[in-house]
């Protein structure tokens, strides 16, 4: 037995269920895990002084994190480990035979090893780089000890997320990665829509400060005769709804290629190629790149080296970080009507941000297809290994590859541009959550719906079955 196999054997994991789980059982474990995630997200880190990560809201959405709590790491280490391993496998540097039970078990075991490594690594980076730091008034020895305590707490939170993700994959409806991202974005949208509190956490009504909830802002503005306030609140609500509807429509678009079983005449399937071929991966990578540039720009500026730009408080004001920070186009338009002049720099800022989001999503989409086994050749080999072929053509992977090339590259470009445009549009229109978060949530919920409809339609309550579109 190799050293790696010995490590994989002792790694903690959740036991698989014996037999098939029905919908009620999966729903129970999903709800319990979700409740545990929210409880852990509300427990602050003991000994935390400065929380420099609180300004990076966009990064926290992608990571399903709550900076300053036990869930400060979120699903970041798991996602990073998954991306690194997928790239190693897709590029052929470290090949895994995921068609066999042993190959899949080894792949998931090594992914857990990578996840544990990134949990420890990211916890150390967050604390030692000053993102989450103890009180500065402590003595050097006390400061170093509290740094160790903070790292230990972050590691505990990361291990709990890893176990919850394993639990949900085996006992729940979806993975912990998907569930925690969707839950975080949904809670943020709900708070920004209906919260009666101010940004300081005080009761808004009677305090003279506007509430966070845009529904209350809209009602209050209409009652007090403030058309500009009502317009801004209404645009945020409508932008969120429009992005949701368009995202659902785009997610459902696909090209279906008819295939037949070579040895069984008259039987076949349709191989789906979704319009958003690379799903939400490109916009996640673009948003993560931008968030990390903001993070490093802030750290460099505080260290006296504003290479990427300068900040006023938590807001970037000059340099690259300012251009890559989303402007509120709607706010600028309403201000132009109120003041009488339009700040044309907002338009150039908007075009730059849109260009970066769309261009970056296209580039990352092409990169992901080439390195993750989603290119035409890999898909053709997968089709042939499943015993399928194109009706009317000889059983040759080169024939299938040529057919797939007609669709995969255009879908890669158009899908990447579409997700980049939708994410940028939500940011520019001031939606109730970041565009990346809305896209992720729509895609996650849509896939959960498809999975439930496919596997659990018959063991649902009749009312729930009808709601899901069953009979």
N, C-alpha and C positions, 0 to 999 in steps of 0.2 A: 504494500500500500504506500503510495507517494505521500509526501508531506501535505500537499494540497488536499488529497482525499481525506487525510486524517483531520484536517481543519474542517472540511465540509461535514464530516461525520458528527462533530461535537457542536456545531452551530445550533443555537436554539431556533426552533420553528414550531408553528402551529400544526397539530395533527390534522390530517385530512379526514373529512367525515366518511363514515361507512355507509355507502349507498347514496341514493339521490336525495337532495334536500328539496322540500317543497317551498312555495313562495313565502308562506308565513314564517318559516324558520329563517330563511335568508333575510327577510325584512327585519326580523327581531335582531339579528346580529348586526345588521347595517345601522339600525337606529341606535343600538347600544354603543357602537363604535363612534358614531357621529356625536352622540352626547358626551362621550369621553373626550373626544377631540375638542369640543367647545369648552368643557370644564378645564382641561389642561391649558387651553389658550387664554383662560382668564386668571391663571395662577402666575403672578409675577416672579421673576428671578430674584432669589434672596441675595442681598448685597449689591444689587445693581445701582450704579450711580448715574453715569451718562449713557443715554441711549441714542447714539448717533444714527442708528438704522431706522428710526421711526419716520424719517423723511422719505424713505424709499418705499412708498406705498405700492408702486407698480411692481417692484420686485417681490414684495410680500404676497401679492395676489397670485403671481406665477408660482410661487413656492408654497402656497397654502399655509403661510406662516403668520405668526403674530409676534412681531419683534418686541422683545422685552419680557416675554413670557416663556414658559417651558417649551412652547411650540415655536420658538424663534427660528429653528432650522427648518421646520415644516417638512415638506416632502422633497426639499432640495437635494439632500444626499442620495435619495433613492433615484430621483430623476437623473442626476449627474452620472451615477453608476450605470443606469440603464443606457443612457446615450453613449457613454464611453464604450461599453461592452458591445452595443449594437454596431458602432463604428468599427471596432476591432474585428467583429464577426463579418460585417458586410465587406470590409476592405480585404479580407483574407489573411490578416495578420494573426488572428487567433480564431480558428474555425471550430464551430460546434455543429454537430449533427442533430438538429432539433427535430428531425423526423422520427427519432427513436426516443423511448421513454428514458433511457439512461442519459442520452444527450441533453434532453430537456432538463432532467434533474441536475446535471452538472452545470448547465447554463445558469439555472436559477440559484444554485448554490454559490457559484462564483459571483453572481450578481449581489448576493447577500454579503459576501466578503468585501466587495467593492463598496457597498452601501455603508458598512461599518467603518471602513477606512475613511470615507468622505464625511461621515458623522463626526469622527474625531478630528479630522483635518479642518473642516469648516468651523467647528466649535472653537478650535484654537485660533483660527484666522479672525473670527468675529471678536474674540476677547483680546487677543494680543495686538491686533491692529487698531484697537480703540473703538470699534463699533459698539460693543457692549462692554463697558468698563466699570470698575468699582469706583467708590468715592475717591476723589483726588486728595482729600485731606488725610488719608491714611499714611502711616509710615511705609517705607519701601518694603519691609518684610510683610506687613499686614496687607499691603496692596498686592504683592505676589501671591499670598495665600488666598485672598479673595478672588483673584484671577483664576486660580485652580478650582475654587468652589464654583465659579460661574461656568467654567469649561465642563466640570463634572455634571452640573445641572443640565446643560445643553445636550450632553451626551445621553443622559437619562431620557430626556424628552425625545431625542432622535431615535433611540432604541425602542421606545414605546410606539412611535409612529411606524417604525419598521415592522414590529410585531402586529400592530393593527392592520397594516397593509397586507401582511401575510394572512391574517384572520379573515379579512374581507375577500381576498382572492379565493379562499377555500370555503368560506361559510356565508359570505355576503352576496349582494347583488352585483357589485362592481368592485374595482380595486380601490385601495385607500387613496392612491394618487388622484384618481378622477373624483372620488367622493369629496375629499377635503378641499380641492380646488373649487368645485362647484358650490360647496357649502359656504366657503369663504366669500365668493363673489355674490352669491344670493343674499347672504346676510348683509353685505355692504350695500347692495342695491336697496334692500328693505330699509336699512337705517337711513340712507340718503333720501329715500322717498317719504318715510313716515315718522322719523324721529322728531319729537317735540323739544329736544334739548339743543342748546347752543354748542358751538365747537369746544367751549370750555367745560361742558358737562352740566351746566346749570339749566333750570327750567326756563324755556324761552319766553313764554307768554307773560307779559308784564315786566320783563327785564329790560326791554328796549333793544335787545339783540335778536337777530333773525335766527330761527331754528335751522337745524341741519336738514330736516325733511322738506324736500321741494314741494310736496303736496300742500303742506302747511304754509310755505312761502307763497305759493300760488293763490291759496284762499285768502291769506292776509293781504296780499298785494291787490287782489280784486276788491276786497272790502274797503281798503284804504285809498283806492284810486291810484295805484302805482303801476302804470302800464309796462314800464321797463322791467320792474321786478317780476311781474306776472309773465312777461314774455320770456325772460331768462329761465324761470322755473318751468314753464310749459315746454320750451325747447329742449331742456334736459330730459324731461319725461318722454316727449315724443321721440327724441333721438334714440333713447334706450329701446323703446318699443319697435322703432323702424329697424334698428340694427338686429334685434332679436328676430323679427319676421324675415328679413332678407337673409340672415344667416341660416335659419331653418330651411328656407327655400333652396339656398345654394348647397346646403348639406345633403338635401334629398336628390339633387341632380346627379345623374350618372350615365355612363355609356355601358351597355351590356353586350358582351361579345358571345355569340352562340357557340357552344362547344358540345361535342358528343363523345360518348364512351366508345373507344375503338372496337371493343369486343362485344358490345351490346348494341345492336342496331335499333334505332328508333328511340333511344333514350339519351338525354343530354341535359345540360344545365346552361345557365347564362353567367359568364364571368364578369362581375361588376367592376368598372373603373370609375371611381367617384370624380366629380368635377373638381372638388378640393382633394386632389390625389394624395398630397402629402399631409392632409389633415391640418392640424393646428401647429405642427412642428416648426415650420418656417417663422411664423409670427412669435412663437415662444422664444426662438433663438434670437430674433431681432430685438424683441423687448428685453430679453436677458442681457444682450450686448449693450443696449442703451442704458439699462439700469446699472450695470457694472461700470460703465463709463461715468455715470453720475456719482456712483460710490467712490471710485478712484479719484475723480475730479475733486470731490469734497475732501477726501483724505489728503490729497496733494496741496489743496488750497490752505487747509488748516496747518500743514507743515511748512507753509511759506513758499510753495512751488506751484503757482496757479497755471500749470502747463495747459490744462484742458479748459480753464476758465475760472471766473471768480463767482463767489456766492454772496448774497445778502441774506443772512440768516440761513434758512434751508432752501432758498430760491436761487437758482443759477441766473446770473445777470449778464455775463459776457462769455465769449469764447465758444468752443464747440459744445460744451454742456448746455449752454443757453439755446443754441440752435436746435439741439436734439430734445429739448424739453417742449412738450406739446403746448402751443398757444390755444387760448379759447377764442376761436373765430367768432362765435355768436356774441360773446361778450364785447369784442371789438366792434362788431356791427351795431349793436345796441348803443354802445358808447358814442359811436359816430352820429347816430340820430339825436342823442341827448346833447352832445357838445356842439355838433355842427361840422366837425372835421373828422376825416378818417385817417387813422395812423397806417400808412401804407407799408410800414415795416412788418405789420402783422401778416399782410398778404405774402410777402417774401418769406417770412418765417413759416407760414402755413405750407407754401409750396415746397420749401426745403424739407420740412418734416414729412410731408406726404411722399416726396420723392425718395427719402431715405427708407421709409417704412415699406413702400411698394418694391423699390429696387432691392432692398435687403431681403425681403420675403422671397422674391424670385431667385436671387442668388443662393439663399439657404435651401430653397426648394430643390434646385438643381443639384446642389451638393448632397442633400439628404437622399435623393433618388439614387445617385451614383454610389453612395457608401453604405446604404442600408438594405441593399438587395431588392429594391423596387424598380430597377431598370428593366428594359424589355427582355434582355437575355435571361436575367434571373427569374422573371415572371414566366417566361416561356419554359424554362427548365422545371419550374414548379408545376406548371400545367401538365407537362409531359410526364412527370413523376406521379401525377394523380391518375394517369391512364386516360387523359382527355386529349382530344385533337379537334382541329377545325373541320367541320363537315365539308366534304367535297375535295379535301386536300390530303396529300400523303402525310403520314405521321412522322414529321420532321421538325425538330425544335427551331430550325432556321426559318421555316415557313411561319410558325407562330410568332417568332421574334419580329419578322418583317411586318406582320399585321399589327402587333402591339406597338411598334415604333410609330405608326401613324397616329396613335392616340396618346401614348404616355408622355411624349415630350410636349405637345401642345397643352395637355392637361396640367403638366408640371408648371409651365409658364403661366397659363391663365389662372390656375388654382392659387398659385403663389401670389400673383398680382391681386386676386380677389380678396384673399384673407388680409393682405397688407392694406388694401384700400378700405375694407370694412373696419379694421382695427384703428386705422388713422382717422377715419370719419367719425367714429364714436368719440375719440379723444378730442378732435377739433370742435365737435358740436356740443361738448360739455355733457356727455351722457352721465348717468348715475354711477357708472363704474368705468374703469379703463376698457378700451376697445378689445385689448387682448383678453381680459377677464371675461367679457361678454361672449366673445367667440368661443373661448374654452368651455364656458358653461353650456352654451347652446349645443356644441358638439358632444359634450359629455352626456347631457340629458337625452339627446337624440339617440345616442348609442345605447344608453341604459334602457330607453323605451324599446328599441329594436331587440335587445337581448331578452327583456322580460316578455315581449310579445312572442318571441320565438320559442322560449323554453318553458314559460310558466302560465300560458294563457288558460290552459285547461284546469289548473288547480287553484285558480283565483276565485274570490267571491263573485257571484254573477254581476253585481253592480260595478265592481272594479273591472271585470272583464269587458263589460259594455263600454266603460269609460276608456279603456285601452283600445277600443275599436274592434273587439271580438263579438261573437254572437252568443 
